[in-house]
Amino acid sequence: MPNAEAYGPVLWRNETAGELFPATVGDPPNSEYEASDEKIAQWRRMGISQETSCSKGLSGETKKTAQQLGCEAVVRATYVDLTGEMVATVAIIVLPKSATDAQEMGEYLQGQSGEEFPEGAVVPFKVAGTLAAKWDESRRNGMGGAGLGGNLPYAVAVTTGAVDGRGAGALPDEFGEYGADVEDRRPWMNAAEALSKSFHVHITRLER
């Protein structure tokens, strides 16, 4: 990839919003598939936010950590899974041209996805007229993320919740009301983690 070193850091500006956030996303079973291939779709895009502020796109310790690492922008899109029951906002966190920063952000996100009480997440992007019309902070149930690195100074963070607003158990205040069962949150965390990994694959292939 002779152009990767130069193109990777500016990919987020040069690719269209629809290319960064494809209409559908899934987990490619092998290299023959793209994450955006509708044949393997697991999530369908509801809308893309025009807001790119780091402070408005992230919350809690996630925002603080990203800002400490020199966050330059946060671009977000909201997806709903094909069952119509789960909603997610995906954030691509743009960091300085340093593989170390992206990896450090990814390590933070992966660490939080394993915590009983995550310290931050992505600010949900609600989309009027869709299943994500009521999606907001009070409906967040889980988070996950991954860092890229190399020629791609980005991290992907995801927050998930229920379309109908039902809450998971034992979440910190900024995620919603406390519940009784910590394990009730795990499916939401697993879904966020899996979606972040699908976007990791997607962005990596956009670099080609």
N, C-alpha and C positions, 0 to 999 in steps of 0.2 A: 504494500500500500504506500507508494511513494508520496502521495498527497496527504496521507493520514495525519502526519505530525502537524501540518498547517491547518487542515480542515477540521480535525477533531474539536479543538477549542471553540470554533465558531459555528459548529454544526447547528447549535440550537437557534442561531439567528438566520442561518442560510436555508434550512429546511422549512417548508411551510408548516403551519400549525397542524394541518391534517396529516402531514407526514410524521411529525413528532408524535402526534396522538391519533393513531389510525382509527377508522370507524369501528373495527372489532379487534380484540386482542385475545390471544390464547397462548398456551404453553407448547412450543414446537416440539414434536416428538423426536425429530432428527433434523439434520441440516438441510433437508429438502424443503422444509416448510419455513415460512416467515411467521413471526408472531402475529402479523397483521392478516394472515391468510384466513379468510372467512370459513374455510373448511374446518378449522380447529378453534373457531371462536368460542370463548367462554364469557367474554364481557363485551358489551356494546356501548359505544360512546354516546353520552347525552349532550355534552357541550364542552366548550373550551373557554377558560377565563381569559379576559383581556388584561387583567391585573398581573403585573410581574414583580411587585414589591416583595422582598424577602420578609419584611415585618408583617405584611398582610397575608402572606401565603402559608406561613408556618406559625406554630404556637408553642408555648411552654419551653422546655429545655431544648427541644428540637430547633426552635428559632434561635435561642441563645447560642447553641453550639454552631449552627450554620453561620451566624453573624461573626462569631469569634474566628471562624475559618475564612472570613472574607467573602461571604455570600454576595454574588453580583446580581442574581435574579432568581425568581422562582416562577416557573410556568406550570399551570395546572389544568387538568381536565377531569371531568366526572364520568364514570362508567356505571352501568348496572349489569349484573350478571344475567345470563339468559333465562334464569328462573323468574326474574323480576322481583326477587326478594332481597338481594343484597346490593348496596350502593357503595361506591368507592371514589375517592378523589386521589388522583395520582399527581405528585409534584416532582418535576425535574429541577433539582437544585443546582444552579450554575455557580461553580467555585473558580478561584484563580487558576491559572495554568500550571497546576501542580498535581501530580498523581497522588502525592502524599495527602493533600487536603481531601480529595475525593475518597480515598481509602479510609481516612480517619472519620469522615462523616458516615461512611458506610458501616464502620465498626460500631459507632455510637448507635445507629439505627438498629443494627442487628442485635446489639446488647439490650436495647430497650424492648425489642420484640420478644425477648425471653423473660422480661421482668413481670412480676405480678402487678406492679403499678407503674406503667410507662409514664415518663415525665414530659411528654409532648407529642405533637402530631401535626398533620397537615390541616389547615383550615378548610373545611368542606366548601365546595363550590356548588351552590344550588342552581338548578336550571329550570326556569319557569316552563310550564306546559309539558313536563316530562315526569317520569317516576321519581326524579331527583328534585322535584319542586320544593319539598319540605326538608331537604337534607341540610343539617346545620350542626353546630358544635354539640348540642345536647343529644344528638343521635349517634355520636361516635362510639364504637364498641371495640375497635382494635387498630393496631398500627403495625407497620413493618417497613423494611427498606433495605437498600443495597447500594454500595459505592461502586463506581466504575474504575477510573484511574487510567494510567497510561496516557494516551493522547486524548482521553475523554475526561475532562475535569468536572464530572457530574456525579451526583448521588440521586437515587430515586427513593422517595418516601411516599407511603400510601396510608390513608386512613379509611376504615371500613365501618359500615353500620347497616341497620335494617331499613329497608324502604318504608316499612310501616311504623318505624320509630321505636320498636321494642328494644329494651336495653339488655346488655349483658351484665353479669354479676361482678361485684367488687372492682369497680373502676374508680380512678381518681376523680376529684371534683370537676376538673376541666373536661372530662370525657362524659360526665353525666352523673346521675344519682348512684350511690353505692348499692350493690346487691349483695346476696349472700354467698354466691358460689363463684370462686375465682376461676374454676375450670370452665364455666359457662362462656368465658371470654375467648378461650383458646381457638375455636373455629374462626372467629373474626380475625384473630392474629395470624393464623395460618393462611387465610385467604389474602390478607394484605401482603404477607411475605411472598406468597406465590406470584401475585400480580406484580410486585416489584421486580422479581426475577425475570418475568416475561418482558418487562420493559428494559431490563438490563440487556437481554438478548436483542431486543428490537433496536435500541440505540447503538449497540455495538455494530450491528449490521448496517445501520445507516452510514457509518463511517466509511464503508467500502467505496 
